[in-house]
Amino acid sequence: MAPLTVTAMATANPLGLGLAETWNALRTERQGLRPNDFEDADIKTWIGRIEGLDTEPITGELADFDCRNNRLALIGLRQDEFEQAVASARQRYGPDRIGVLIGTTTSGILETEWAYRRRVSEGGLLPLAVRYRHTQNLFSVSDVVRRHLRLTGPVASISTACSSSAKVFASASRWMAAGLCDAVVVGGVDSLCFMTLYGFASLGLLSSRPCRPCDEQRDGLSIGEAAGFLLLEREGTHDDRLRFLGYGESSDAHHMSTPHPEGLGAVLAMERALERAELKPIDIDYINLHGTGTPANDLAEDRAIWKTFGERTPCSSTKERTGHTLGAAGITEAILSLLCLRHEFIPGMVRIEQPDPQLRSSLMLRSESRPLRRVISNSFGFGGSNCSLIFGKRP
């Protein structure tokens, strides 16, 4: 595929608001997890929560879209002068030539959950304030983003569990290749809600401690929330060094909530990403693992890494710092990978107390500065919906 240039980034995640706060937390090994204090969810676990969402309602012409998820989206868009970068692109191309692709799984389901809680006290009927179209609807967050940025090009939401906001890159590349648009805003937004917390708890997948991917005693994940956005344009339009080089998608369809034990779908996604980027495994300098902290996921991904890269390529999971941000994990870890490229830095897995002896890949237990040219970021979702992304920088 033709490489695309990353001309702007913005993030709001448990490590901080904006690229500077996020990079500083990554560099200093600061964690973004805290004991669960979300609403009245009585679950002993740790979460990655963003402050301010409860006190910053959406007002004005977008007031109908007010919900936790869309509030998070707008907070993310306001970081890192991203709105200004899109406005500049809008002037260059026209609003109808810029697409929007957003990954999400939760959308505004929290608003509906609260509505059903109030249903009993309001005579069994749902409150009139429920706005499914503007909140829970999966298209809601994409609609908010394109309206807020005043864009009229193609727009879509992608919801493929934990790979949602990784797959937006694949669709953006196809849109650009097909000539549908000249630039694409890609992103992901997922916020805390009862469904994800109680759902993962019912599956026995939540850890009672901060998650520890790849640790011998790992016992589950930590849920987080985040918003992230990138502006992708054709190469040559800017002097920006960061580039999106390739993607690989697969569907192993092994089980609804468990990956193929040998990581066959993960292997296929990584191999396709390398092929599309016209690279070999030796060309990759760092792997940002999907690395959820569940026993089955980490083992399956390790086997896939071993089969594809062997033991040479250093890898780590940043979910020990942000938690698993689900539909926003792909974009959040893409941004973290791009920050690693920019600053030539590999974050260590500082929560590991004892590495799992079954794992054979080259896990980075300590952070390290070293030259980086290309990195791959993995996102593997429920049902075997897999996506691997490769980023690099212009020499």
N, C-alpha and C positions, 0 to 999 in steps of 0.2 A: 504494500500500500504506500501511497505518497505520505511522507511524514507531515504532521500538522504542528503548528507552532502554538505553544501555550503563552498567550499574551497577557493574561491576568488571572489571578487566583484570589479567593476569599474563603475564610473558614471561621466557624464558630463551633468549638468542640470542648470536651471536658478539660483539655489542657489550657484553653484560653480563647479569648476573642481576638481574631486576627492572626496573621502570619508571624508577627514579631513575638507575641506571647506564646504561640504554639512552639516556635523554634526555640525560644528560651527554655521552655519546659522540657523539650526534647533533649536539649544540650545539657541541662543541669540534672536530668533524670528525675524531674518532679512528676508526681503521679496525679491523675485527675479523678481518682475514684474516692468515694466516701460511703459510710454506712447508709443503708437505705433509709431515706426520709421522704419518700415520694408519697404525698397525700396520706391515705390511711392504709396503704398496702402493707399488710402484716407479714412480711417475708424477711427472714434473716439473710441478707445478701448485701453486696456493695453495688453502687451504681455510679455512672458518670453523668452528673446533672449540671445543667447550665442555669446560672442565676438570671433573674430578671424576667423570665417568661410569664410569671404569674402577675406581674405588675405593669406590663407594657401591652395593653390591648391595641388591636388594629382599629384605627379610626379613619374618617374621611371616606373617600370613594370606594375603599376596599373593606369597609367595616363589616359587610356581610360575611367576609372570609375569616373573621376573627376566630382563632382556635390556637392551641399550643403549637401545633405543627407549623402553621402559617406564620405565627409570630417568630418562631425560630428561623424560618426561611428569610424573613425580612431582616432580622438581626444579622444573619450571615451575609446577605447582599450588601449591607452597609459597611462591611469591613474592607480594609485594604484598597480603598478607592475603586472598588469593582464597578460600582454604578457609573463612575466617570469613564472607566475604560469601555464599558458597553455603550455609553452615550457617544463616545468618539467613534466606535465602530458603526453605530447607527447612522452617524453623519456620513461615513465613508461609503457604506453599502446601501443604506435605506433600511427602514424597520422591517420590510417584508422579506429581506434577504438574510435575516439572522434567525436561526432556529433555536428552540428551547427543548431540552431533554432532561427530565428530572426523575431520579429513582426514589421510590418510597415504598414502605410496607405498612406503616401505621396510618399515614395521612392524618385526618383529624378525628380518629376513632374515639379519642378521649371525650370529646364533646358528646358523642352518642352514648358512651358509657355513663356519663353523668346524667344524661336525659333519662335513661332507663332506671337509674337509681331514684330519680325524682318522680318517676311514673306512679309509684304507689301512693305518694302523698298528694298527687294531683288527679285522683279519681281513675287511675288505671290508664289514662291517656298520655301519650308522649307530649311533652311541653311544646307549645307553639313555636318556641325559639329554635327548635331543631332545624338546621339548614344542611341537609345531607349533601345537596349539590355543591355547596360552598365550603364544606368542611370535610366530612368523611370520604366523599368521592375521591378516588385516587388521582383524578385529574386536577383536583382543587389546588394543590401546591404548584403545579406547572402553570395553571391559570394565573395564580397570584404572581409568580415570577415574571411571566411575560407581560402582564398588565403593569406591574410595578416598573419594569424596565422599558415599557412602551414599545414592545416588539410585536410584529404581526406576521412573522414567518411561520413555518411549520412548528408545531408544538405537540409533545406527547409525554405521558408518564410511563415509566417502566417499573414493573413490580415482579421481580423474580427472587424474592426473599433476599438473602444476604449478598447476592451479586447484582442487585438492582442498579446501584449507582456506579458499578463498573461497566455494565452493559450499555450505559448511555454513551460511552466512548465509541463502542462498536457501531451503534446506530448513527452517531454523529459522523463517523468516518464514511459510512455508506451514503448518508445524506449529501455530504460534501462531494463525494465521487460522482453521485448522480446529478449534481448541479442544482439541487433543490435550494441551496443556500451558500453564502460566501463565508459565513461564520456561524458557530453554534455555541450557545451557553449550555454547558453540561453541569449537572449537579446532583445532589442527593440530600434529602431531608427526612429524618425520622426522629420522633420525640417519644418520651416516656409515656406509657399508658398502662392500664391494668391488664389488658390482653397479653402484652408481651411478658410482663413480670409474672403473672399467674400462669400463663401458658408455658413458659420455660420452666417454671417451678414444678408444674404438673408432670413435665417430662423428666424431672430429676436432673436438669442440666444447669441449675444455678449453683454457684459456689457460695458458701457462707463466709468466705474470705475474699479479699481481692484476687481476681483470677490470676493463675500462674501457668500460662501456656508452656508446654513442653517439660514441666516439672514432673518428677516421678510420682508425686502425690497429688497432681492436679485433679480437681473434682468438679469442674464446671466453669461456666463463663460468668462475666459481670455485664449487665446491660447498661448501655450508654445512649446518649442522644447527641445529635450533631447536625450541622448544615455545612455544605461546602459547594463551591462553584468554580468552574474554570471557563475561560473564553478561549475557544479554539479557532484558529484561522489558518489559511493556507501558508505553507512555507514561503519565505521571501517577502511577506507583507510587513514584517518587523525584523528588528535585529535581536529579538529575544533569543536566548540560547536554549531554553528548555523546550523539548519537543516530545510529542506523542508519536511513537514509532510503530506500534502494532498491537493487535489484540488477538486473543484466541478464545473461542466459545465452545462449550460442549454440554451435553446432557447425558450423564451416565444412567439416570433413572433407576438407580439400584434400590432405593428405599425412600420413603417420604421424608424421614428425618435423620437418616444415617448414611454417610458416604460409602462408596464402594471401598471395601477393606484394603484393596491394593491401590486405591487412588487412580483408577484407570481414567475416569473423566478428567481428573486434575492433570494427569499426564497429557491427555489429548489437548486440553486448553493451553497448556504451556508450550507444547510442540507447535500448535497452530499459531500462537503469538510469535514464536521465534521464526517460523516460516514466513509469516506475513511481513515481519520486520527485516527479513533476509539476514538473519543472524544465526549464530551457533551458540550452544550452551556456554562455551568458553568466553563469549563476548559479554556475558552478564556479570556484573560486579557485585550485586547485592540482590537478595530476594526478600521482599516484605511478605511474610507468611500470612495466610488466612488466620492461622494460629488462634483458635478460640479459647483453648484451655480445657476442652472436653477430651476425655481419653480417646474416643474413637476418631474424632476429627484430626487431632494432632498426629496420631499414628498413621492414618491414611495419607495425610499430606506429606509426612516425612518419607513414606515409601515412594510417593510420586516424585518428590524432590530427588531422592536417591537415584531413581530410575532415569530421570531427565538430566540431572546435573552432577550426580555423584557427590563426593564429599568436599569438593573444592570451593564451591560458591558460598560465601557467608550469608547467613539468613537470621532474621529475628522477627518476632511478632510485636507490634506496637499496641495490641489490644490490652496488654497488661497495664497500659497507661491511660487509655481512653475508655476501656470497656468495649463491648461489641455494639456498635451503633447501627447494626442491622441494615436497613435500606440505605443508610448513609455511610456504611463501612467502606464501600468501594471508593467513593470520592474522598473520604477523609484520609484513607491510606494512600490514595494516589497523591494527595497534597503532601502528606508526610514523606512519601518517596521522593517527590520533587524537591522538597526542602533538603533531604539527604543529598540529592544530586547537587543542588546549588551550593551547599556548604561542605560537600565531600566528607560525610559523616555517617557512620552506621550506629544506630541506637542499640545498646545492649539490653539483654533480658534480665534486668536486675532483680526480678522477683523469684527467679529460679533458685531454690534452695539445694536441690539435687537433680541434675539433669536425668531424664528418663533414659536408662541404659538401652532401651529398645530403639531409640532414635539414632539414626546414623548421619543425618545431615550436619553441616558445619554451623552449629548454633553459636551466636555471639553472646557471651555472658557479660561482657563489658563493652561499653561504648568505645568507639575508636574512630579517629580521623584517618582517612585514607583516600587516595584518588578514586573517583567514581566516574564512569562514563555512561553506563546504562544500568537500569534497575528494572526488575519485574515485580509487579504487585498482584497477589492472588486474592480472589474472592470466590468462595464456593458456597452456594446456597442450598437450602432444603430442596429435596427432590432431585439433587444432582445437577442443578443449574449453575454451571461453572464459567468463570471468566478470568483470564489473565491479561494484564496490561503491561506494555513495555514503554518506558520513558528513557530519554537520553538527552544529551546536550550537544549543541554544535561545537566542534573543536574551536 
